[in-house]
Amino acid sequence: MLTLFHAPQTRSSRIIWLIEELGTDVAIEYCDIAYRNGQKIGGPDPRNPHPEGKVPALIHDQTLITESAAVALYLTDLFPDAGLGAPVGSRDRGAFLTWLSWTAGELEPSVFSRMTGEIERNAFARASYDAAMERLIKALAAGPWLMGDRFTAADIMIGSTLGWARLHLPDNPVFDAYLERLSTRPAHRRARDRDAPGSLAAAS
Ligand SMILES: N[C@@H](CCC(=O)N[C@@H](CS)C(=O)NCC(=O)O)C(=O)O
């Protein structure tokens, strides 16, 4: 049994997208969180098993998995037939792990340093941001997906970050074309419909 603890318009939204791409059955527990985008919006939800009260948190039977990249790896390993990951021993495994980790370790901090203005005050932050953007543009320019012809969970991790951070990225058509390709995926649309509780009912 798989259960995802989720709050709308947060990093757990990308896990709903992944679940839709995988076509697997995962129960979604909509829960409260204390902060969104740095703003206090409530308190941690006592039902949420994440040690810091954050989302995403995934429970698989008795096992708790947190951190989006770990959740993405866990699910793609659990459902290898969906072809959204890279099994141990496959040629793509190294690149796949690299992009998942790079999103959390390099891309997100770079985007935050751009959003907070840190890159204007700190030469190292500026250099890291520029390097991240250069690497990403180069990787996406070949396309259609991050790792070439095959769409993977790394596209979900990177694509969701680029989506919410688009205004803070360089004005480069490579980003727009990539985001456009991602937005036409049926699973992406279905994930948006499931993001908030009752959102489908509200829309109809
Ligand atoms: N590195 C974590 C970050 C998780 C995270 O910060 N999630 C935010 C939502 S985007 C959250 O739950 N915030 C609530 C809080 O800080 O209390 C991941 O990628 O899973």
The ligand as a Gaussian input file, in Angstrom:
#p B3LYP/6-31G(d) Opt

LIG

0 1
 N       14.009000      19.075000       0.021000
 C       12.634000      18.749000       0.312000
 C       11.884000      20.031000       0.576000
 C       10.479000      19.770000       1.106000
 C        9.784000      21.086000       1.431000
 O       10.417000      22.069000       1.896000
 N        8.480000      21.141000       1.222000
 C        7.727000      22.319000       1.537000
 C        6.623000      22.540000       0.506000
 S        7.265000      23.007000      -1.051000
 C        7.049000      22.131000       2.886000
 O        6.539000      21.073000       3.153000
 N        7.039000      23.165000       3.710000
 C        6.382000      23.142000       4.969000
 C        7.247000      23.639000       6.092000
 O        8.371000      24.115000       5.839000
 O        6.811000      23.570000       7.233000
 C       12.026000      17.968000      -0.854000
 O       12.385000      18.213000      -2.008000
 O       11.205000      17.087000      -0.615000

